[in-house]
Amino acid sequence: MGTQLSPHFNEDEFRCRHCGQLPAEGMAPELITKLEVVRAMVGKPLIITSGYRCPTHNKAVGGAAKSQHVLGTAADISARGIGVDELARAAERVGFGGVGLYHRQHFVHVDVRPGRARW
């Protein structure tokens, strides 16, 4: 079983779905800290649908060439009973650099890039 990264997140939740690896430096601590805050705000566990992606997996799923997932600085999240818009508003309030809404797939992309990106 993987290492506990915070009270509610384990590194196994962030492993690449293709190879099972994590980035050499581990997941970005700022990402984990902000996810804990979002979890507290919405009052429900967050489901990590995608965390780290190795370059092979990132390409296979059509990820951006410079995806934050490859850097270990991003996660795609959902929460049972919480809509995409509400989850994205919480992510905005927490101060994530990148926030992307995926209504059709029912998840929100969050990342801790410097600067701001919205889609």
N, CA, C and O atoms as a printed pandas DataFrame, in Angstrom:
     atom_number atom_name residue_name chain_id  residue_number  x_coord  y_coord  z_coord
0              1         N          MET        A               1    0.844   -1.194    0.000
1              2        CA          MET        A               1    0.000    0.000    0.000
2              3         C          MET        A               1    0.880    1.245    0.000
3              4         O          MET        A               1    1.919    1.291    0.658
4              5         N          GLY        A               2    0.445    2.244   -0.746
5              6        CA          GLY        A               2    1.235    3.464   -0.901
6              7         C          GLY        A               2    1.282    4.326    0.341
7              8         O          GLY        A               2    0.548    4.122    1.308
8              9         N          THR        A               3    2.161    5.281    0.277
9             10        CA          THR        A               3    2.363    6.231    1.363
10            11         C          THR        A               3    1.194    7.201    1.460
11            12         O          THR        A               3    0.659    7.650    0.447
12            13         N          GLN        A               4    0.809    7.514    2.675
13            14        CA          GLN        A               4   -0.227    8.516    2.919
14            15         C          GLN        A               4    0.392    9.895    2.685
15            16         O          GLN        A               4    1.386   10.242    3.323
16            17         N          LEU        A               5   -0.184   10.679    1.781
17            18        CA          LEU        A               5    0.334   12.005    1.441
18            19         C          LEU        A               5   -0.255   13.097    2.329
19            20         O          LEU        A               5    0.360   14.144    2.531
20            21         N          SER        A               6   -1.434   12.847    2.850
21            22        CA          SER        A               6   -2.154   13.813    3.685
22            23         C          SER        A               6   -3.238   13.023    4.419
23            24         O          SER        A               6   -3.351   11.813    4.221
24            25         N          PRO        A               7   -4.027   13.675    5.253
25            26        CA          PRO        A               7   -5.060   12.911    5.982
26            27         C          PRO        A               7   -6.014   12.115    5.087
27            28         O          PRO        A               7   -6.494   11.057    5.495
28            29         N          HIS        A               8   -6.297   12.603    3.878
29            30        CA          HIS        A               8   -7.299   11.951    3.037
30            31         C          HIS        A               8   -6.787   11.442    1.700
31            32         O          HIS        A               8   -7.572   10.888    0.930
32            33         N          PHE        A               9   -5.530   11.603    1.396
33            34        CA          PHE        A               9   -5.018   11.185    0.086
34            35         C          PHE        A               9   -3.802   10.286    0.227
35            36         O          PHE        A               9   -2.889   10.559    1.006
36            37         N          ASN        A              10   -3.813    9.206   -0.547
37            38        CA          ASN        A              10   -2.729    8.238   -0.576
38            39         C          ASN        A              10   -2.081    8.298   -1.957
39            40         O          ASN        A              10   -2.761    8.550   -2.952
40            41         N          GLU        A              11   -0.785    8.071   -2.020
41            42        CA          GLU        A              11   -0.097    8.170   -3.312
42            43         C          GLU        A              11   -0.671    7.194   -4.348
43            44         O          GLU        A              11   -0.583    7.455   -5.547
44            45         N          ASP        A              12   -1.250    6.088   -3.908
45            46        CA          ASP        A              12   -1.814    5.128   -4.865
46            47         C          ASP        A              12   -2.941    5.735   -5.703
47            48         O          ASP        A              12   -3.172    5.301   -6.831
48            49         N          GLU        A              13   -3.638    6.727   -5.165
49            50        CA          GLU        A              13   -4.723    7.374   -5.915
50            51         C          GLU        A              13   -4.197    8.160   -7.114
51            52         O          GLU        A              13   -4.944    8.438   -8.053
52            53         N          PHE        A              14   -2.923    8.514   -7.083
53            54        CA          PHE        A              14   -2.346    9.380   -8.109
54            55         C          PHE        A              14   -1.467    8.625   -9.111
55            56         O          PHE        A              14   -0.951    9.227  -10.053
56            57         N          ARG        A              15   -1.295    7.327   -8.918
57            58        CA          ARG        A              15   -0.417    6.549   -9.800
58            59         C          ARG        A              15   -0.940    6.537  -11.231
59            60         O          ARG        A              15   -2.148    6.562  -11.466
60            61         N          CYS        A              16   -0.020    6.499  -12.174
61            62        CA          CYS        A              16   -0.370    6.427  -13.592
62            63         C          CYS        A              16   -1.200    5.168  -13.846
63            64         O          CYS        A              16   -0.836    4.082  -13.395
64            65         N          ARG        A              17   -2.306    5.312  -14.561
65            66        CA          ARG        A              17   -3.193    4.183  -14.847
66            67         C          ARG        A              17   -2.550    3.217  -15.850
67            68         O          ARG        A              17   -3.009    2.084  -16.002
68            69         N          HIS        A              18   -1.502    3.658  -16.525
69            70        CA          HIS        A              18   -0.820    2.830  -17.519
70            71         C          HIS        A              18    0.309    2.009  -16.908
71            72         O          HIS        A              18    0.368    0.794  -17.100
72            73         N          CYS        A              19    1.200    2.662  -16.177
73            74        CA          CYS        A              19    2.415    1.992  -15.691
74            75         C          CYS        A              19    2.490    1.866  -14.168
75            76         O          CYS        A              19    3.361    1.171  -13.645
76            77         N          GLY        A              20    1.585    2.533  -13.459
77            78        CA          GLY        A              20    1.573    2.442  -12.003
78            79         C          GLY        A              20    2.618    3.295  -11.303
79            80         O          GLY        A              20    2.780    3.206  -10.086
80            81         N          GLN        A              21    3.321    4.115  -12.055
81            82        CA          GLN        A              21    4.388    4.933  -11.486
82            83         C          GLN        A              21    3.856    6.283  -11.001
83            84         O          GLN        A              21    2.728    6.686  -11.286
84            85         N          LEU        A              22    4.730    6.955  -10.256
85            86        CA          LEU        A              22    4.541    8.343   -9.845
86            87         C          LEU        A              22    5.728    9.125  -10.377
87            88         O          LEU        A              22    6.740    8.520  -10.732
88            89         N          PRO        A              23    5.643   10.449  -10.444
89            90        CA          PRO        A              23    6.824   11.202  -10.865
90            91         C          PRO        A              23    7.974   10.961   -9.889
91            92         O          PRO        A              23    7.745   10.694   -8.709
92            93         N          ALA        A              24    9.205   11.054  -10.378
93            94        CA          ALA        A              24   10.390   10.793   -9.547
94            95         C          ALA        A              24   10.387   11.636   -8.274
95            96         O          ALA        A              24   10.820   11.167   -7.222
96            97         N          GLU        A              25    9.907   12.867   -8.361
97            98        CA          GLU        A              25    9.878   13.783   -7.209
98            99         C          GLU        A              25    8.610   13.626   -6.391
99           100         O          GLU        A              25    8.440   14.314   -5.385
100          101         N          GLY        A              26    7.717   12.737   -6.800
101          102        CA          GLY        A              26    6.431   12.581   -6.130
102          103         C          GLY        A              26    5.443   13.632   -6.609
103          104         O          GLY        A              26    5.786   14.513   -7.398
104          105         N          MET        A              27    4.233   13.529   -6.130
105          106        CA          MET        A              27    3.207   14.515   -6.480
106          107         C          MET        A              27    3.533   15.831   -5.775
107          108         O          MET        A              27    4.086   15.842   -4.675
108          109         N          ALA        A              28    3.184   16.926   -6.424
109          110        CA          ALA        A              28    3.465   18.252   -5.872
110          111         C          ALA        A              28    2.733   18.441   -4.542
111          112         O          ALA        A              28    1.510   18.304   -4.490
112          113         N          PRO        A              29    3.460   18.753   -3.472
113          114        CA          PRO        A              29    2.813   18.962   -2.167
114          115         C          PRO        A              29    1.726   20.029   -2.201
115          116         O          PRO        A              29    0.714   19.897   -1.513
116          117         N          GLU        A              30    1.915   21.073   -2.980
117          118        CA          GLU        A              30    0.911   22.139   -3.077
118          119         C          GLU        A              30   -0.407   21.590   -3.633
119          120         O          GLU        A              30   -1.483   21.992   -3.191
120          121         N          LEU        A              31   -0.320   20.683   -4.590
121          122        CA          LEU        A              31   -1.522   20.057   -5.149
122          123         C          LEU        A              31   -2.292   19.313   -4.059
123          124         O          LEU        A              31   -3.507   19.465   -3.933
124          125         N          ILE        A              32   -1.582   18.513   -3.278
125          126        CA          ILE        A              32   -2.218   17.716   -2.232
126          127         C          ILE        A              32   -2.849   18.630   -1.175
127          128         O          ILE        A              32   -3.973   18.386   -0.734
128          129         N          THR        A              33   -2.139   19.664   -0.776
129          130        CA          THR        A              33   -2.650   20.607    0.224
130          131         C          THR        A              33   -3.939   21.266   -0.260
131          132         O          THR        A              33   -4.909   21.369    0.491
132          133         N          LYS        A              34   -3.947   21.709   -1.508
133          134        CA          LYS        A              34   -5.139   22.377   -2.048
134          135         C          LYS        A              34   -6.298   21.405   -2.219
135          136         O          LYS        A              34   -7.455   21.781   -2.028
136          137         N          LEU        A              35   -6.002   20.168   -2.573
137          138        CA          LEU        A              35   -7.073   19.167   -2.670
138          139         C          LEU        A              35   -7.716   18.924   -1.306
139          140         O          LEU        A              35   -8.930   18.742   -1.213
140          141         N          GLU        A              36   -6.909   18.923   -0.258
141          142        CA          GLU        A              36   -7.466   18.777    1.102
142          143         C          GLU        A              36   -8.429   19.926    1.410
143          144         O          GLU        A              36   -9.481   19.707    2.010
144          145         N          VAL        A              37   -8.079   21.133    1.006
145          146        CA          VAL        A              37   -8.935   22.290    1.271
146          147         C          VAL        A              37  -10.244   22.176    0.484
147          148         O          VAL        A              37  -11.316   22.458    1.020
148          149         N          VAL        A              38  -10.160   21.764   -0.784
149          150        CA          VAL        A              38  -11.377   21.574   -1.583
150          151         C          VAL        A              38  -12.262   20.523   -0.930
151          152         O          VAL        A              38  -13.475   20.707   -0.824
152          153         N          ARG        A              39  -11.663   19.426   -0.494
153          154        CA          ARG        A              39  -12.429   18.356    0.160
154          155         C          ARG        A              39  -13.174   18.896    1.377
155          156         O          ARG        A              39  -14.349   18.588    1.577
156          157         N          ALA        A              40  -12.500   19.693    2.177
157          158        CA          ALA        A              40  -13.138   20.279    3.367
158          159         C          ALA        A              40  -14.265   21.226    2.963
159          160         O          ALA        A              40  -15.309   21.258    3.615
160          161         N          MET        A              41  -14.063   21.993    1.900
161          162        CA          MET        A              41  -15.081   22.951    1.465
162          163         C          MET        A              41  -16.360   22.256    0.995
163          164         O          MET        A              41  -17.464   22.691    1.324
164          165         N          VAL        A              42  -16.210   21.176    0.225
165          166        CA          VAL        A              42  -17.401   20.506   -0.314
166          167         C          VAL        A              42  -17.968   19.485    0.662
167          168         O          VAL        A              42  -19.099   19.027    0.496
168          169         N          GLY        A              43  -17.194   19.127    1.673
169          170        CA          GLY        A              43  -17.687   18.226    2.702
170          171         C          GLY        A              43  -17.853   16.781    2.272
171          172         O          GLY        A              43  -18.588   16.017    2.897
172          173         N          LYS        A              44  -17.159   16.408    1.187
173          174        CA          LYS        A              44  -17.255   15.033    0.687
174          175         C          LYS        A              44  -15.892   14.586    0.177
175          176         O          LYS        A              44  -15.067   15.409   -0.219
176          177         N          PRO        A              45  -15.659   13.264    0.189
177          178        CA          PRO        A              45  -14.399   12.758   -0.370
178          179         C          PRO        A              45  -14.267   13.101   -1.855
179          180         O          PRO        A              45  -15.255   13.105   -2.589
180          181         N          LEU        A              46  -13.057   13.383   -2.283
181          182        CA          LEU        A              46  -12.779   13.613   -3.693
182          183         C          LEU        A              46  -12.311   12.315   -4.327
183          184         O          LEU        A              46  -11.557   11.550   -3.726
184          185         N          ILE        A              47  -12.764   12.080   -5.534
185          186        CA          ILE        A              47  -12.346   10.918   -6.311
186          187         C          ILE        A              47  -11.311   11.406   -7.319
187          188         O          ILE        A              47  -11.590   12.299   -8.119
188          189         N          ILE        A              48  -10.127   10.825   -7.279
189          190        CA          ILE        A              48   -9.068   11.195   -8.224
190          191         C          ILE        A              48   -9.224   10.289   -9.444
191          192         O          ILE        A              48   -8.909    9.101   -9.382
192          193         N          THR        A              49   -9.706   10.846  -10.546
193          194        CA          THR        A              49   -9.898   10.041  -11.748
194          195         C          THR        A              49   -8.641    9.976  -12.597
195          196         O          THR        A              49   -8.484    9.061  -13.406
196          197         N          SER        A              50   -7.750   10.934  -12.422
197          198        CA          SER        A              50   -6.456   10.920  -13.098
198          199         C          SER        A              50   -5.501   11.795  -12.304
199          200         O          SER        A              50   -5.818   12.937  -11.972
200          201         N          GLY        A              51   -4.349   11.258  -12.006
201          202        CA          GLY        A              51   -3.303   12.020  -11.312
202          203         C          GLY        A              51   -2.092   12.113  -12.219
203          204         O          GLY        A              51   -2.127   12.778  -13.254
204          205         N          TYR        A              52   -1.015   11.437  -11.822
205          206        CA          TYR        A              52    0.180   11.412  -12.662
206          207         C          TYR        A              52   -0.095   10.601  -13.927
207          208         O          TYR        A              52   -0.788    9.584  -13.887
208          209         N          ARG        A              53    0.454   11.063  -15.043
209          210        CA          ARG        A              53    0.418   10.308  -16.296
210          211         C          ARG        A              53    1.837   10.240  -16.851
211          212         O          ARG        A              53    2.488   11.269  -17.028
212          213         N          CYS        A              54    2.310    9.038  -17.121
213          214        CA          CYS        A              54    3.596    8.917  -17.807
214          215         C          CYS        A              54    3.399    9.465  -19.225
215          216         O          CYS        A              54    2.267    9.523  -19.706
216          217         N          PRO        A              55    4.475    9.864  -19.894
217          218        CA          PRO        A              55    4.323   10.414  -21.248
218          219         C          PRO        A              55    3.554    9.498  -22.205
219          220         O          PRO        A              55    2.780    9.979  -23.033
220          221         N          THR        A              56    3.760    8.195  -22.099
221          222        CA          THR        A              56    3.065    7.246  -22.977
222          223         C          THR        A              56    1.558    7.297  -22.738
223          224         O          THR        A              56    0.777    7.368  -23.686
224          225         N          HIS        A              57    1.159    7.260  -21.480
225          226        CA          HIS        A              57   -0.265    7.297  -21.144
226          227         C          HIS        A              57   -0.874    8.655  -21.510
227          228         O          HIS        A              57   -1.985    8.723  -22.035
228          229         N          ASN        A              58   -0.141    9.725  -21.231
229          230        CA          ASN        A              58   -0.643   11.052  -21.549
230          231         C          ASN        A              58   -0.944   11.171  -23.041
231          232         O          ASN        A              58   -1.975   11.719  -23.433
232          233         N          LYS        A              59   -0.041   10.657  -23.864
233          234        CA          LYS        A              59   -0.244   10.707  -25.315
234          235         C          LYS        A              59   -1.442    9.847  -25.713
235          236         O          LYS        A              59   -2.242   10.246  -26.560
236          237         N          ALA        A              60   -1.566    8.671  -25.106
237          238        CA          ALA        A              60   -2.650    7.744  -25.440
238          239         C          ALA        A              60   -4.024    8.324  -25.135
239          240         O          ALA        A              60   -4.991    8.030  -25.837
240          241         N          VAL        A              61   -4.116    9.148  -24.090
241          242        CA          VAL        A              61   -5.416    9.723  -23.728
242          243         C          VAL        A              61   -5.641   11.094  -24.365
243          244         O          VAL        A              61   -6.642   11.752  -24.083
244          245         N          GLY        A              62   -4.722   11.522  -25.216
245          246        CA          GLY        A              62   -4.880   12.803  -25.902
246          247         C          GLY        A              62   -4.553   13.999  -25.039
247          248         O          GLY        A              62   -5.044   15.099  -25.296
248          249         N          GLY        A              63   -3.724   13.806  -24.010
249          250        CA          GLY        A              63   -3.327   14.906  -23.137
250          251         C          GLY        A              63   -2.460   15.921  -23.858
251          252         O          GLY        A              63   -1.815   15.599  -24.856
252          253         N          ALA        A              64   -2.444   17.134  -23.358
253          254        CA          ALA        A              64   -1.632   18.209  -23.935
254          255         C          ALA        A              64   -0.153   17.817  -23.882
255          256         O          ALA        A              64    0.277   17.115  -22.966
256          257         N          ALA        A              65    0.611   18.269  -24.857
257          258        CA          ALA        A              65    2.038   17.938  -24.930
258          259         C          ALA        A              65    2.779   18.320  -23.654
259          260         O          ALA        A              65    3.677   17.601  -23.216
260          261         N          LYS        A              66    2.408   19.445  -23.059
261          262        CA          LYS        A              66    3.054   19.901  -21.829
262          263         C          LYS        A              66    2.089   19.790  -20.643
263          264         O          LYS        A              66    1.994   20.695  -19.814
264          265         N          SER        A              67    1.389   18.677  -20.584
265          266        CA          SER        A              67    0.376   18.450  -19.559
266          267         C          SER        A              67    0.954   18.539  -18.151
267          268         O          SER        A              67    2.047   18.046  -17.872
268          269         N          GLN        A              68    0.197   19.174  -17.285
269          270        CA          GLN        A              68    0.571   19.237  -15.876
270          271         C          GLN        A              68    0.519   17.851  -15.234
271          272         O          GLN        A              68    1.190   17.614  -14.230
272          273         N          HIS        A              69   -0.257   16.948  -15.791
273          274        CA          HIS        A              69   -0.319   15.581  -15.269
274          275         C          HIS        A              69    1.050   14.901  -15.351
275          276         O          HIS        A              69    1.425   14.156  -14.446
276          277         N          VAL        A              70    1.787   15.149  -16.416
277          278        CA          VAL        A              70    3.107   14.534  -16.605
278          279         C          VAL        A              70    4.101   15.056  -15.567
279          280         O          VAL        A              70    5.079   14.382  -15.240
280          281         N          LEU        A              71    3.848   16.245  -15.057
281          282        CA          LEU        A              71    4.733   16.866  -14.066
282          283         C          LEU        A              71    4.363   16.487  -12.628
283          284         O          LEU        A              71    5.115   16.771  -11.697
284          285         N          GLY        A              72    3.216   15.854  -12.453
285          286        CA          GLY        A              72    2.771   15.528  -11.095
286          287         C          GLY        A              72    2.164   16.717  -10.368
287          288         O          GLY        A              72    2.132   16.760   -9.138
288          289         N          THR        A              73    1.682   17.683  -11.146
289          290        CA          THR        A              73    1.119   18.898  -10.562
290          291         C          THR        A              73   -0.383   19.044  -10.842
291          292         O          THR        A              73   -0.950   20.117  -10.638
292          293         N          ALA        A              74   -1.025   17.967  -11.307
293          294        CA          ALA        A              74   -2.440   18.048  -11.689
294          295         C          ALA        A              74   -3.207   16.816  -11.246
295          296         O          ALA        A              74   -2.637   15.749  -11.020
296          297         N          ALA        A              75   -4.512   16.994  -11.128
297          298        CA          ALA        A              75   -5.428   15.880  -10.877
298          299         C          ALA        A              75   -6.770   16.208  -11.513
299          300         O          ALA        A              75   -7.176   17.368  -11.586
300          301         N          ASP        A              76   -7.442   15.174  -11.967
301          302        CA          ASP        A              76   -8.824   15.295  -12.397
302          303         C          ASP        A              76   -9.649   14.735  -11.244
303          304         O          ASP        A              76   -9.390   13.636  -10.755
304          305         N          ILE        A              77  -10.645   15.507  -10.817
305          306        CA          ILE        A              77  -11.375   15.144   -9.606
306          307         C          ILE        A              77  -12.885   15.176   -9.816
307          308         O          ILE        A              77  -13.401   15.884  -10.682
308          309         N          SER        A              78  -13.567   14.393   -9.003
309          310        CA          SER        A              78  -15.024   14.449   -8.916
310          311         C          SER        A              78  -15.389   14.136   -7.471
311          312         O          SER        A              78  -14.540   13.734   -6.676
312          313         N          ALA        A              79  -16.658   14.326   -7.146
313          314        CA          ALA        A              79  -17.166   14.000   -5.811
314          315         C          ALA        A              79  -18.619   13.598   -5.951
315          316         O          ALA        A              79  -19.392   14.286   -6.618
316          317         N          ARG        A              80  -18.994   12.510   -5.340
317          318        CA          ARG        A              80  -20.383   12.042   -5.441
318          319         C          ARG        A              80  -21.335   13.107   -4.905
319          320         O          ARG        A              80  -21.155   13.631   -3.806
320          321         N          GLY        A              81  -22.354   13.414   -5.712
321          322        CA          GLY        A              81  -23.371   14.362   -5.288
322          323         C          GLY        A              81  -22.977   15.823   -5.447
323          324         O          GLY        A              81  -23.732   16.717   -5.063
324          325         N          ILE        A              82  -21.789   16.072   -6.016
325          326        CA          ILE        A              82  -21.322   17.449   -6.228
326          327         C          ILE        A              82  -21.154   17.651   -7.736
327          328         O          ILE        A              82  -20.444   16.892   -8.396
328          329         N          GLY        A              83  -21.804   18.670   -8.269
329          330        CA          GLY        A              83  -21.714   18.934   -9.697
330          331         C          GLY        A              83  -20.372   19.549  -10.088
331          332         O          GLY        A              83  -19.631   20.063   -9.250
332          333         N          VAL        A              84  -20.089   19.481  -11.366
333          334        CA          VAL        A              84  -18.849   20.021  -11.914
334          335         C          VAL        A              84  -18.709   21.507  -11.595
335          336         O          VAL        A              84  -17.633   21.955  -11.197
336          337         N          ASP        A              85  -19.773   22.269  -11.765
337          338        CA          ASP        A              85  -19.702   23.713  -11.526
338          339         C          ASP        A              85  -19.386   24.032  -10.070
339          340         O          ASP        A              85  -18.562   24.902   -9.790
340          341         N          GLU        A              86  -20.034   23.336   -9.148
341          342        CA          GLU        A              86  -19.797   23.573   -7.728
342          343         C          GLU        A              86  -18.361   23.190   -7.343
343          344         O          GLU        A              86  -17.702   23.901   -6.585
344          345         N          LEU        A              87  -17.895   22.077   -7.868
345          346        CA          LEU        A              87  -16.532   21.634   -7.573
346          347         C          LEU        A              87  -15.515   22.621   -8.153
347          348         O          LEU        A              87  -14.502   22.916   -7.520
348          349         N          ALA        A              88  -15.784   23.123   -9.345
349          350        CA          ALA        A              88  -14.886   24.108   -9.966
350          351         C          ALA        A              88  -14.869   25.413   -9.173
351          352         O          ALA        A              88  -13.815   26.033   -9.027
352          353         N          ARG        A              89  -16.019   25.834   -8.664
353          354        CA          ARG        A              89  -16.058   27.055   -7.841
354          355         C          ARG        A              89  -15.192   26.887   -6.593
355          356         O          ARG        A              89  -14.484   27.814   -6.199
356          357         N          ALA        A              90  -15.247   25.728   -5.983
357          358        CA          ALA        A              90  -14.406   25.461   -4.808
358          359         C          ALA        A              90  -12.926   25.508   -5.205
359          360         O          ALA        A              90  -12.109   26.076   -4.482
360          361         N          ALA        A              91  -12.586   24.922   -6.331
361          362        CA          ALA        A              91  -11.194   24.934   -6.807
362          363         C          ALA        A              91  -10.725   26.363   -7.073
363          364         O          ALA        A              91   -9.578   26.711   -6.794
364          365         N          GLU        A              92  -11.614   27.176   -7.611
365          366        CA          GLU        A              92  -11.295   28.594   -7.852
366          367         C          GLU        A              92  -10.983   29.297   -6.535
367          368         O          GLU        A              92   -9.989   30.014   -6.422
368          369         N          ARG        A              93  -11.836   29.083   -5.551
369          370        CA          ARG        A              93  -11.657   29.745   -4.253
370          371         C          ARG        A              93  -10.357   29.322   -3.574
371          372         O          ARG        A              93   -9.742   30.114   -2.860
372          373         N          VAL        A              94   -9.946   28.098   -3.787
373          374        CA          VAL        A              94   -8.709   27.590   -3.189
374          375         C          VAL        A              94   -7.479   28.175   -3.882
375          376         O          VAL        A              94   -6.403   28.247   -3.287
376          377         N          GLY        A              95   -7.637   28.590   -5.133
377          378        CA          GLY        A              95   -6.527   29.230   -5.828
378          379         C          GLY        A              95   -5.714   28.335   -6.738
379          380         O          GLY        A              95   -4.521   28.576   -6.926
380          381         N          PHE        A              96   -6.324   27.308   -7.310
381          382        CA          PHE        A              96   -5.615   26.489   -8.288
382          383         C          PHE        A              96   -5.240   27.326   -9.506
383          384         O          PHE        A              96   -6.024   28.164   -9.951
384          385         N          GLY        A              97   -4.057   27.105  -10.040
385          386        CA          GLY        A              97   -3.613   27.826  -11.231
386          387         C          GLY        A              97   -4.424   27.443  -12.452
387          388         O          GLY        A              97   -4.860   28.308  -13.212
388          389         N          GLY        A              98   -4.626   26.156  -12.642
389          390        CA          GLY        A              98   -5.415   25.661  -13.759
390          391         C          GLY        A              98   -6.691   25.019  -13.264
391          392         O          GLY        A              98   -6.677   24.219  -12.328
392          393         N          VAL        A              99   -7.808   25.379  -13.907
393          394        CA          VAL        A              99   -9.105   24.765  -13.603
394          395         C          VAL        A              99   -9.817   24.542  -14.935
395          396         O          VAL        A              99  -10.077   25.485  -15.682
396          397         N          GLY        A             100  -10.125   23.286  -15.216
397          398        CA          GLY        A             100  -10.830   22.933  -16.447
398          399         C          GLY        A             100  -12.085   22.151  -16.124
399          400         O          GLY        A             100  -12.041   21.210  -15.332
400          401         N          LEU        A             101  -13.206   22.524  -16.725
401          402        CA          LEU        A             101  -14.485   21.865  -16.473
402          403         C          LEU        A             101  -14.788   20.883  -17.593
403          404         O          LEU        A             101  -14.709   21.224  -18.773
404          405         N          TYR        A             102  -15.134   19.660  -17.210
405          406        CA          TYR        A             102  -15.480   18.605  -18.156
406          407         C          TYR        A             102  -16.855   18.067  -17.766
407          408         O          TYR        A             102  -16.972   17.046  -17.090
408          409         N          HIS        A             103  -17.892   18.780  -18.209
409          410        CA          HIS        A             103  -19.261   18.432  -17.832
410          411         C          HIS        A             103  -19.658   17.046  -18.346
411          412         O          HIS        A             103  -20.275   16.266  -17.619
412          413         N          ARG        A             104  -19.314   16.749  -19.564
413          414        CA          ARG        A             104  -19.708   15.481  -20.155
414          415         C          ARG        A             104  -19.137   14.285  -19.398
415          416         O          ARG        A             104  -19.809   13.272  -19.202
416          417         N          GLN        A             105  -17.878   14.427  -18.978
417          418        CA          GLN        A             105  -17.223   13.336  -18.256
418          419         C          GLN        A             105  -17.386   13.461  -16.728
419          420         O          GLN        A             105  -16.962   12.575  -15.985
420          421         N          HIS        A             106  -17.987   14.536  -16.274
421          422        CA          HIS        A             106  -18.299   14.758  -14.853
422          423         C          HIS        A             106  -17.056   14.863  -13.974
423          424         O          HIS        A             106  -16.995   14.254  -12.906
424          425         N          PHE        A             107  -16.068   15.632  -14.421
425          426        CA          PHE        A             107  -14.908   15.871  -13.567
426          427         C          PHE        A             107  -14.364   17.267  -13.789
427          428         O          PHE        A             107  -14.705   17.944  -14.759
428          429         N          VAL        A             108  -13.501   17.684  -12.858
429          430        CA          VAL        A             108  -12.820   18.977  -12.942
430          431         C          VAL        A             108  -11.321   18.707  -12.920
431          432         O          VAL        A             108  -10.823   17.964  -12.074
432          433         N          HIS        A             109  -10.616   19.316  -13.856
433          434        CA          HIS        A             109   -9.150   19.271  -13.854
434          435         C          HIS        A             109   -8.665   20.420  -12.969
435          436         O          HIS        A             109   -9.136   21.551  -13.091
436          437         N          VAL        A             110   -7.721   20.118  -12.079
437          438        CA          VAL        A             110   -7.084   21.163  -11.269
438          439         C          VAL        A             110   -5.577   20.976  -11.336
439          440         O          VAL        A             110   -5.079   19.852  -11.389
440          441         N          ASP        A             111   -4.860   22.089  -11.333
441          442        CA          ASP        A             111   -3.403   21.994  -11.289
442          443         C          ASP        A             111   -2.818   23.221  -10.604
443          444         O          ASP        A             111   -3.490   24.235  -10.414
444          445         N          VAL        A             112   -1.548   23.097  -10.240
445          446        CA          VAL        A             112   -0.881   24.154   -9.487
446          447         C          VAL        A             112    0.187   24.855  -10.331
447          448         O          VAL        A             112    1.221   25.279   -9.815
448          449         N          ARG        A             113   -0.078   24.969  -11.628
449          450        CA          ARG        A             113    0.847   25.708  -12.508
450          451         C          ARG        A             113    0.989   27.140  -12.027
451          452         O          ARG        A             113    0.085   27.675  -11.386
452          453         N          PRO        A             114    2.118   27.763  -12.332
453          454        CA          PRO        A             114    2.216   29.199  -12.063
454          455         C          PRO        A             114    1.307   29.931  -13.063
455          456         O          PRO        A             114    1.193   29.523  -14.219
456          457         N          GLY        A             115    0.697   30.958  -12.628
457          458        CA          GLY        A             115   -0.217   31.678  -13.526
458          459         C          GLY        A             115   -1.612   31.069  -13.481
459          460         O          GLY        A             115   -1.946   30.293  -12.585
460          461         N          ARG        A             116   -2.416   31.443  -14.475
461          462        CA          ARG        A             116   -3.823   31.090  -14.466
462          463         C          ARG        A             116   -4.244   30.576  -15.830
463          464         O          ARG        A             116   -3.949   31.191  -16.854
464          465         N          ALA        A             117   -4.936   29.443  -15.838
465          466        CA          ALA        A             117   -5.509   28.904  -17.061
466          467         C          ALA        A             117   -6.911   28.387  -16.741
467          468         O          ALA        A             117   -7.118   27.709  -15.735
468          469         N          ARG        A             118   -7.864   28.711  -17.601
469          470        CA          ARG        A             118   -9.255   28.281  -17.404
470          471         C          ARG        A             118   -9.809   27.756  -18.727
471          472         O          ARG        A             118   -9.575   28.328  -19.792
472          473         N          TRP        A             119  -10.540   26.667  -18.630
473          474        CA          TRP        A             119  -11.239   26.138  -19.798
474          475         C          TRP        A             119  -12.411   25.305  -19.354
475          476         O          TRP        A             119  -13.136   24.765  -20.189
